[in-house]
Amino acid sequence: MSTTNMRIWEQVQTTDTRYTKNAEVGGQKITSLNGTAMVMKATEMFGPVGIGWGWKVLEERFDDGHEVFAGEGDKRICLGREIGHTVKIQLWFMQDGQRGEVEQYGCTRYQYKTKYGMTTDGEAPKKSLTDAIKKALSMLGFSADVFLGMFDDQNYVQQLQAEQAIEQAEDRQAEIERQQQERLDFIKNTIDTMQGAKSLQELKKIHDHAVRRLTARRDEPGVKRIAKELATLSPNFTQGDAA
């Protein structure tokens, strides 16, 4: 794919970690994106909402879900139905004098059962709209690193935080020097830990953990230094120690 085709994607794919948080939805752990931060990023890319980009609501509805019951046996009663809110939008944007359009849905629970009984979320329509906008922007590459699952790799997140800390620091040189010292301390502590390993299996585990972190930070010299230590220490153990 040409650079022209990926131009928007490459400019908006990286997420500012300040505007993310860990969340749990349906028992699944996810990275939640701040809707306002995504709107700000789109404004940087296309211009003010309503001029450079925006959206139109195409459809809005409330959908009945399954019935909700309380109690057991003869005392079992129906509390009502769960209800979900759905909105469909058409997100538009201007690029090089051309208008682009993306359609997406946003969904939110409106009426549902909690441990305290049935409840209704009066902000469901607003949440559905925000959900639809975020999903539509994701189709253009906004916060692609989150949607591609890269935030599941803690090493990637730490590297991103380090890069953003330099970019946002008042004294960038001081931050660079702090991170350089942190890198040296990490490598030294890793080597010290490897030298104290009691088995080949433990040695390789320490090595692999450090290499994953250093690779995520694109630190090839650091990877080579840890690999050299592994090669030096491995002969101290028999192959049977790896079992």
Salt bridges, closest charged atoms under 4 A:
ASP16 OD2 - ARG18 NH2 2.73
GLU59 OE2 - ARG61 NH1 2.66
GLU60 OE2 - HIS85 NE2 2.69
ASP63 OD1 - ARG61 NE 2.86
GLU82 OE1 - HIS66 NE2 3.87
GLU82 OE2 - ARG109 NH2 3.30
ASP96 OD2 - ARG7 NH2 2.33
GLU101 OE2 - ARG99 NE 3.06
GLU103 OE1 - LYS88 NZ 3.49
ASP121 OD2 - LYS127 NZ 2.74
GLU123 OE1 - LYS126 NZ 2.88
ASP131 OD2 - LYS135 NZ 3.09
GLU163 OE2 - ARG218 NH2 2.37
GLU175 OE2 - ARG178 NH2 2.81
GLU182 OE2 - ARG178 NH1 3.58
GLU182 OE1 - ARG217 NH1 3.71
ASP192 OD2 - LYS188 NZ 3.03
ASP208 OD1 - HIS207 ND1 2.86
ASP219 OD2 - ARG183 NE 2.39
GLU220 OE2 - LYS224 NZ 3.36
GLU229 OE1 - ARG225 NH1 3.07
